[in-house]
Each structure stands twice: as structure tokens, then as C-alpha cells.
């Protein structure tokens, strides 16, 4: 597998740089806006719910080198893509398989959450985010 080096400090890795299939991916322009709305800091703990190909989680991991980034995904084919993309970009990323509500309940606290997919459980996901995100934290829903 060829690694990909994005030499810039800004988000906006081209869509073509990610390994893809039929799994949904947040496109470059939407990804850039999403990441800017998260207002990430280097030490943030970030959760990407419904991570798809992992494009947001990967860019967040690059922007939070002293933090932790979790990618939650329930579909096996998407989980494989997230791992392939994690390796391609050489980032530290925790991949959590399964339902978002179950995985969110295992995390004690996180600073930022992006919800790209909810599997029909958006209300429960938002309830868990409210319980775990500290005052001043941010939740971005695409």
C-alpha cells in the first residue's frame, strides 16, 4: 500500500487520496467545513460517529496529534476501509466497531463529536453526547 503524505497544516485532503468503495465518504469541501466547525485543538479527544471511510477521523487525527480520535462504524466493509486509510495516512486512530450508542457509552469524556451517520438512533447518540461532552464542547451533525 502506498502511503500518502499531505504536507499542509490545513484540512482538505483530496477525495482521490482516500481508498474508497461504495462506502459513503464525506467529500472534501464538506469535510473542511465540518473540521472548521469542530474548532479542534492539538490535545482534543474527538469521536467520529458513522465514520464511513474514515476521512473526517483521519483529518482530525492529523490535527490533534496530542489527543485521541475514535472512529465508530457498524459496517464491516467500512471498518476495513477505515483501517486501510488509517495505514495509508499513518495516523493514530482508534477504530470502534459496532453501534454508536454502545460505543459512546464506553468512552468517559470527549471534547468534540462529528455525526456522519446515526443508523436511525440520532436522539440516543445526541443524549450520550450531551452526557459526555464537557461545557464548551462541540457536536457537529452532517
FIGUSE-676823 format. One record per residue (C-alpha): residue in three letters; x, y, z. Coordinates in steps of 0.5 Angstrom, whole numbers, padded with zeros to 4 digits, always signed. Example, Ala and Ser with C-alpha at 12.3 -4.5 7.8 and 13.67 -1.06 7.14 Angstrom:
2
ALA+0025-0009+0016/SER+0027-0002+0014/
This chain:
142
UNK+0000+0000+0000/UNK+0003+0007-0002/UNK+0003+0012+0004/UNK+0000+0019+0002/UNK+0003+0025+0005/UNK-0001+0031+0006/UNK+0004+0036+0007/UNK+0000+0042+0009/UNK-0003+0044+0016/UNK-0010+0045+0014/UNK-0015+0040+0012/UNK-0017+0039+0005/UNK-0014+0032+0003/UNK-0017+0031-0004/UNK-0022+0026-0004/UNK-0018+0022-0009/UNK-0012+0021-0004/UNK-0017+0016+0000/UNK-0018+0009-0001/UNK-0026+0008-0003/UNK-0031+0004-0005/UNK-0039+0004-0005/UNK-0038+0006+0003/UNK-0040+0014+0004/UNK-0035+0019+0005/UNK-0035+0026+0007/UNK-0033+0030+0001/UNK-0027+0035+0001/UNK-0031+0041+0002/UNK-0036+0039+0007/UNK-0030+0036+0011/UNK-0026+0042+0011/UNK-0033+0046+0014/UNK-0034+0040+0019/UNK-0027+0041+0021/UNK-0027+0048+0022/UNK-0034+0048+0026/UNK-0031+0043+0031/UNK-0025+0048+0032/UNK-0020+0043+0034/UNK-0014+0044+0039/UNK-0008+0039+0039/UNK-0010+0035+0045/UNK-0017+0034+0044/UNK-0021+0028+0044/UNK-0025+0027+0038/UNK-0031+0022+0036/UNK-0033+0021+0029/UNK-0040+0017+0029/UNK-0041+0013+0023/UNK-0034+0014+0020/UNK-0035+0011+0013/UNK-0028+0011+0010/UNK-0025+0015+0016/UNK-0024+0021+0012/UNK-0026+0026+0018/UNK-0023+0022+0023/UNK-0016+0022+0019/UNK-0016+0029+0018/UNK-0018+0030+0026/UNK-0012+0025+0028/UNK-0007+0030+0024/UNK-0010+0036+0027/UNK-0010+0033+0034/UNK-0003+0030+0035/UNK-0003+0030+0043/UNK-0010+0028+0043/UNK-0014+0022+0041/UNK-0019+0020+0036/UNK-0024+0015+0035/UNK-0028+0013+0029/UNK-0034+0009+0031/UNK-0037+0005+0025/UNK-0042-0001+0025/UNK-0041-0004+0018/UNK-0035-0009+0016/UNK-0034-0006+0009/UNK-0033+0001+0012/UNK-0029-0002+0018/UNK-0024-0005+0013/UNK-0023+0002+0009/UNK-0022+0006+0016/UNK-0016+0001+0017/UNK-0013+0002+0010/UNK-0014+0009+0010/UNK-0011+0010+0017/UNK-0005+0006+0015/UNK-0005+0010+0008/UNK-0004+0016+0012/UNK+0000+0014+0018/UNK-0005+0017+0024/UNK-0006+0014+0031/UNK-0014+0013+0030/UNK-0018+0008+0035/UNK-0023+0004+0031/UNK-0029+0002+0035/UNK-0034-0003+0031/UNK-0041-0003+0033/UNK-0047+0001+0034/UNK-0045+0008+0036/UNK-0050+0009+0043/UNK-0046+0002+0045/UNK-0039+0005+0044/UNK-0040+0012+0046/UNK-0042+0009+0053/UNK-0036+0006+0054/UNK-0032+0013+0053/UNK-0031+0017+0059/UNK-0031+0024+0056/UNK-0029+0027+0049/UNK-0028+0034+0047/UNK-0031+0034+0040/UNK-0036+0030+0036/UNK-0038+0029+0029/UNK-0044+0025+0027/UNK-0044+0023+0020/UNK-0049+0017+0021/UNK-0053+0015+0026/UNK-0056+0009+0024/UNK-0063+0011+0026/UNK-0061+0013+0033/UNK-0059+0020+0033/UNK-0063+0022+0039/UNK-0060+0017+0043/UNK-0053+0019+0040/UNK-0054+0026+0042/UNK-0057+0024+0049/UNK-0050+0021+0050/UNK-0046+0027+0047/UNK-0050+0031+0052/UNK-0048+0027+0058/UNK-0040+0026+0056/UNK-0038+0033+0052/UNK-0036+0038+0057/UNK-0038+0045+0058/UNK-0036+0049+0051/UNK-0035+0042+0048/UNK-0038+0042+0041/UNK-0042+0037+0037/UNK-0043+0038+0029/UNK-0048+0034+0025/UNK-0047+0033+0018/
